[in-house]
Amino acid sequence: MEVEDVLDAALKLQSLIVSGSLEVSMEGLQIIVTRDDVVVDIQDPERLLNVASPLMEIGKDSMKGSGRINVLEMLRTLESTSNKLAGEKKTVFLEYRGQDVVVMGYKAKPGIVGPKNIEIRGKLQMVRLVLAFLKAWL
């Protein structure tokens, strides 16, 4: 399943929410969905990867034959996803242990340089999150 398919399904599900919110918690992850926003709070990347790995092939689309992550392809996917979210007036907040890391979509306030509709709020937390995922993944 491609990122666009997952995004389309999520936007359809989100449009069903008239008021209130939907909260989903699992090992290492908490997701709160409202009509216009989605907050994804990653508590424990290692546990999250352990739970999610049987459900999906990690890095299937982002890995090349050499085993290296295709960063440019991942950035293109993030940019197209954030543009689609902004077009739908929806926002995704990515948090690491309760602290904002990235905002994608309509409410993002990007800097002068960088992708449109993506705001990096916590640079230090982003580095910590990436390092935690790499440690858990490798």
C-alpha positions in Angstrom: 0.0 0.0 0.0 1.4 3.4 -1.0 1.6 6.5 1.2 -1.0 8.2 -1.0 -3.5 5.4 -0.5 -3.0 5.5 3.3 -3.4 9.3 3.3 -6.6 9.1 1.3 -8.1 6.5 3.6 -7.1 8.5 6.7 -8.6 11.7 5.3 -11.9 9.9 4.6 -11.9 8.5 8.1 -11.1 11.9 9.5 -14.0 13.6 7.7 -16.4 11.3 9.6 -15.5 13.1 12.9 -18.0 15.8 13.5 -16.9 16.8 17.0 -14.7 15.4 19.7 -11.7 13.3 19.0 -10.6 9.7 18.5 -7.6 8.4 20.5 -5.7 5.3 19.6 -2.9 4.0 21.9 -0.6 1.1 21.4 2.9 0.1 22.4 5.2 3.1 21.9 2.6 5.2 20.1 -0.4 7.5 20.8 -2.5 9.0 18.0 -5.2 11.6 18.6 -7.5 12.5 15.6 -9.8 15.5 15.5 -11.7 16.9 12.5 -8.7 18.9 11.3 -5.7 17.6 13.1 -3.8 14.4 13.8 -1.3 14.2 16.6 1.1 11.3 16.5 3.2 11.0 19.7 6.0 8.5 19.5 6.9 7.4 23.0 9.2 4.4 22.3 10.5 3.9 18.7 11.9 0.5 19.4 8.6 -1.0 20.7 6.8 0.7 17.9 9.0 -0.9 15.3 8.7 -4.3 17.0 4.9 -4.1 16.9 4.6 -2.6 13.4 7.2 -4.7 11.6 5.0 -7.8 11.2 2.2 -5.5 9.7 4.4 -3.9 7.1 7.7 -4.3 5.4 9.8 -1.5 6.9 11.5 0.6 4.3 10.2 -1.4 1.4 9.8 1.6 -0.8 12.7 3.6 0.6 15.4 0.9 0.2 17.5 0.3 -2.8 19.5 -2.8 -3.7 22.5 -1.4 -1.9 20.6 -1.3 1.4 20.8 2.4 1.7 17.8 4.6 2.5 16.8 6.7 -0.5 16.6 10.0 1.3 15.5 12.1 -1.7 12.6 9.8 -2.4 11.5 10.0 1.2 11.7 13.8 1.1 9.6 13.9 -2.1 7.0 11.8 -0.5 6.9 14.0 2.7 6.6 17.1 0.5 3.7 15.7 -1.6 2.0 14.4 1.5 2.3 17.8 3.3 1.0 19.6 0.2 -2.0 17.3 0.0 -2.7 17.8 3.7 -2.6 21.6 3.2 -4.9 21.4 0.3 -7.5 19.5 2.5 -6.9 22.0 5.3 -5.6 19.2 7.6 -2.5 19.1 9.8 -0.3 16.3 11.2 1.7 17.0 14.3 4.5 14.6 14.9 5.7 14.5 18.5 8.4 12.6 20.3 7.7 11.9 24.0 5.2 14.7 24.1 7.3 17.4 22.5 6.6 18.8 19.0 9.0 17.7 16.3 7.4 18.3 12.9 4.2 20.0 11.7 3.0 19.0 8.2 0.1 20.5 6.3 -2.2 23.5 6.7 -1.0 24.8 10.1 2.7 24.5 9.3 4.7 27.7 9.2 7.8 26.7 7.2 11.0 28.7 7.4 12.5 30.8 4.6 14.4 27.8 3.2 12.8 24.3 3.1 9.8 22.5 1.8 6.5 24.3 1.7 3.9 23.1 4.3 6.5 21.4 6.6 7.7 23.1 9.8 10.4 21.6 12.0 9.7 22.8 15.5 12.0 20.7 17.6 15.4 20.2 15.9 17.0 18.5 18.9 13.9 16.3 19.4 14.0 15.4 15.7 17.6 14.3 16.0 16.8 12.3 19.1 13.9 10.6 17.3 15.9 9.8 14.2 18.7 8.4 16.3 16.2 6.3 18.3 14.7 4.9 15.2 18.1 4.1 13.7 19.2 2.4 16.9 16.0 0.3 17.0 16.1 -0.5 13.3 19.8 -1.5 13.0 
